[in-house]
Amino acid sequence: MTLDVLAFATSPRRHGNSETLLDWMLAAMEGEGALVEKIVVPEVDIRPCRGCNLCETLNRCVQRDYMDYVHDRIVAADCIVLASPIYCMGLAAQAKALVDRAQVFRSRKYVLRLPVVPPERKGKRMGVFLSTAGQNWDYVFDAAIPSVKCFFNVVDIQKKDIRYLMVNGVDEKGAIDRHPTARADAQSLAKDVVARLQELRAA
């Protein structure tokens, strides 16, 4: 059975450093036989969370937008890849809107006590966070990681099954093409994730 990979490119700058890193990884995953879907978040209608908490009773969001489709795809996917640049030491606004709309799954899991994925798929999914930043500070990604972990947790991807590739010191568009290891790192990570998913599926 083909592995289903759902990827989110969230930068408002199309084909910039974070999306390029994502594309390298996705191409390598396709080369390993995975079925890949990339959603460009700034180009679809994903509105901010209203904070109304109606998902705690409805088990769905009251807003009718592209998240109707995304919610179903998140449940179906074997691997979810979130790619975001770092803006002001955190996720880009478009990525944060996506993460906040995962509140539906938080409500389902912790308030309604309903499963997010079928029991036979629990512990057999993976999440990947790809990110780029202009600054060379070693702590430039630190503020984004808790949001990423929260996102993957509420969609039933365990902490041990999250992988990260974060590249700093790439600011202007195209800078990542000159990075000495980024492309190879993305390709290597892709192969490792596909191999791990195959192991989880066989277990």
C-alpha positions as CSV (number, residue, x, y, z in Angstrom):
1,M,0.0,0.0,0.0
2,T,1.4,3.4,-1.0
3,L,2.5,5.8,1.7
4,D,0.4,9.0,1.7
5,V,2.4,12.2,2.4
6,L,0.6,15.5,3.0
7,A,2.8,18.6,2.9
8,F,2.1,22.2,3.7
9,A,4.1,25.0,2.2
10,T,3.2,28.0,4.3
11,S,5.6,30.8,3.3
12,P,3.9,33.8,1.6
13,R,7.0,34.0,-0.6
14,R,6.5,31.3,-3.3
15,H,9.4,29.1,-4.1
16,G,11.6,30.7,-1.4
17,N,14.0,28.8,0.9
18,S,11.5,26.9,3.0
19,E,9.4,25.7,0.0
20,T,12.6,24.8,-1.9
21,L,13.7,22.7,1.1
22,L,10.2,21.1,1.1
23,D,10.3,20.4,-2.6
24,W,13.7,18.6,-2.3
25,M,12.3,16.4,0.4
26,L,9.1,15.6,-1.4
27,A,10.8,14.8,-4.7
28,A,13.0,12.3,-2.8
29,M,10.0,10.8,-1.1
30,E,8.3,10.4,-4.4
31,G,11.4,8.7,-5.6
32,E,11.0,6.2,-2.8
33,G,7.5,5.4,-4.0
34,A,5.4,7.7,-1.7
35,L,2.3,9.5,-3.0
36,V,2.7,13.2,-2.2
37,E,0.3,16.1,-2.0
38,K,1.5,19.6,-1.4
39,I,-0.9,22.3,-0.2
40,V,0.3,25.9,-0.6
41,V,-1.4,27.5,2.3
42,P,-1.3,31.2,1.3
43,E,-3.1,30.2,-1.9
44,V,-6.1,28.5,-0.3
45,D,-8.8,29.8,2.0
46,I,-7.7,28.9,5.5
47,R,-9.1,31.5,7.9
48,P,-7.9,32.2,11.4
49,C,-9.4,30.3,14.4
50,R,-12.2,32.3,15.9
51,G,-11.7,31.0,19.4
52,C,-15.4,30.2,19.7
53,N,-14.8,26.7,21.1
54,L,-17.9,25.3,19.3
55,C,-15.7,22.5,18.0
56,E,-15.9,21.2,21.6
57,T,-19.5,20.3,21.0
58,L,-19.8,20.0,17.2
59,N,-16.7,17.9,16.6
60,R,-16.0,20.2,13.6
61,C,-15.2,23.8,12.9
62,V,-18.1,26.2,12.3
63,Q,-16.2,27.9,9.5
64,R,-16.7,26.5,6.0
65,D,-13.4,27.0,4.1
66,Y,-10.6,24.9,2.7
67,M,-9.9,23.4,6.1
68,D,-12.9,21.1,5.5
69,Y,-10.7,19.3,3.0
70,V,-7.5,19.7,5.1
71,H,-9.0,18.2,8.2
72,D,-9.9,15.0,6.3
73,R,-6.5,14.8,4.6
74,I,-4.7,15.2,8.0
75,V,-6.6,12.2,9.3
76,A,-5.9,10.1,6.2
77,A,-2.2,10.9,5.7
78,D,0.6,8.6,6.9
79,C,3.1,11.5,7.1
80,I,2.5,15.3,7.5
81,V,5.2,17.7,6.5
82,L,5.0,21.3,7.7
83,A,7.3,23.8,6.1
84,S,7.6,27.3,7.4
85,P,10.1,30.1,7.4
86,I,10.9,31.8,10.7
87,Y,9.4,35.3,11.0
88,C,10.1,37.3,14.1
89,M,11.4,34.2,15.9
90,G,8.2,32.2,15.3
91,L,6.1,30.4,12.6
92,A,4.9,32.5,9.7
93,A,1.4,33.7,10.1
94,Q,0.1,31.3,7.5
95,A,1.6,28.3,9.3
96,K,0.2,29.5,12.6
97,A,-3.3,29.9,11.2
98,L,-3.1,26.2,10.0
99,V,-1.8,25.1,13.4
100,D,-4.5,27.1,15.3
101,R,-7.3,25.5,13.1
102,A,-6.1,22.1,14.4
103,Q,-8.0,23.1,17.5
104,V,-10.7,20.8,16.1
105,F,-8.5,17.8,16.8
106,R,-7.6,19.1,20.3
107,S,-11.3,19.2,21.1
108,R,-12.0,15.8,19.6
109,K,-9.1,14.2,21.5
110,Y,-9.2,15.9,24.9
111,V,-12.8,17.2,25.3
112,L,-15.0,14.8,23.4
113,R,-12.7,11.9,24.0
114,L,-13.1,10.7,20.5
115,P,-10.3,9.1,18.3
116,V,-8.5,11.3,15.8
117,V,-7.4,8.3,13.7
118,P,-8.6,4.7,13.8
119,P,-6.9,2.6,16.6
120,E,-5.0,0.4,14.1
121,R,-3.2,3.6,12.7
122,K,-2.2,5.0,16.1
123,G,1.6,5.1,16.4
124,K,2.1,4.5,12.7
125,R,2.2,8.1,11.4
126,M,5.0,10.6,11.3
127,G,5.4,14.4,11.2
128,V,8.2,16.5,9.8
129,F,9.0,20.1,10.4
130,L,11.1,21.9,7.8
131,S,12.2,25.5,8.5
132,T,14.6,28.2,7.3
133,A,15.7,31.4,8.9
134,G,17.8,34.3,7.9
135,Q,19.6,34.7,11.2
136,N,22.5,32.5,12.2
137,W,21.5,32.4,15.8
138,D,21.5,28.8,17.1
139,Y,18.2,29.6,19.0
140,V,16.3,31.1,16.1
141,F,14.0,28.1,15.8
142,D,13.3,27.7,19.5
143,A,10.1,29.6,19.7
144,A,8.5,27.8,16.8
145,I,9.1,24.2,18.0
146,P,6.5,24.2,20.8
147,S,3.7,25.1,18.3
148,V,4.9,22.4,15.9
149,K,4.9,19.8,18.7
150,C,1.4,20.9,19.7
151,F,0.2,20.6,16.1
152,F,1.5,17.1,15.7
153,N,0.4,16.0,19.1
154,V,-3.3,16.9,18.5
155,V,-3.3,15.1,15.2
156,D,-2.1,11.9,16.9
157,I,1.6,12.0,15.8
158,Q,3.8,11.0,18.7
159,K,6.7,13.1,19.8
160,K,9.2,10.3,19.0
161,D,7.8,10.2,15.5
162,I,8.5,13.9,14.7
163,R,11.6,14.7,12.6
164,Y,13.2,18.2,12.1
165,L,15.3,19.8,9.4
166,M,16.0,23.5,10.2
167,V,18.5,25.6,8.2
168,N,19.5,29.0,9.4
169,G,21.7,31.7,7.7
170,V,19.6,31.6,4.5
171,D,17.8,34.9,4.1
172,E,17.3,36.2,0.5
173,K,15.3,34.1,-1.9
174,G,17.5,31.3,-3.4
175,A,20.1,31.4,-0.6
176,I,19.3,27.8,0.2
177,D,20.6,26.7,-3.2
178,R,24.1,27.7,-2.0
179,H,23.9,26.0,1.3
180,P,26.5,23.2,1.5
181,T,24.3,20.4,2.9
182,A,20.6,21.4,2.8
183,R,19.7,19.5,-0.4
184,A,21.5,16.4,0.7
185,D,20.0,16.6,4.2
186,A,16.5,16.9,2.8
187,Q,17.0,13.9,0.6
188,S,18.5,11.8,3.3
189,L,15.7,12.8,5.7
190,A,13.1,11.8,3.1
191,K,14.6,8.3,2.7
192,D,14.8,7.8,6.5
193,V,11.2,8.9,7.0
194,V,9.9,6.6,4.2
195,A,11.9,3.7,5.7
196,R,10.6,4.4,9.2
197,L,7.0,4.6,7.9
198,Q,7.4,1.2,6.2
199,E,8.7,-0.3,9.5
200,L,5.7,1.2,11.4
201,R,3.3,-0.1,8.9
202,A,4.8,-3.6,9.0
203,A,4.8,-3.7,12.8
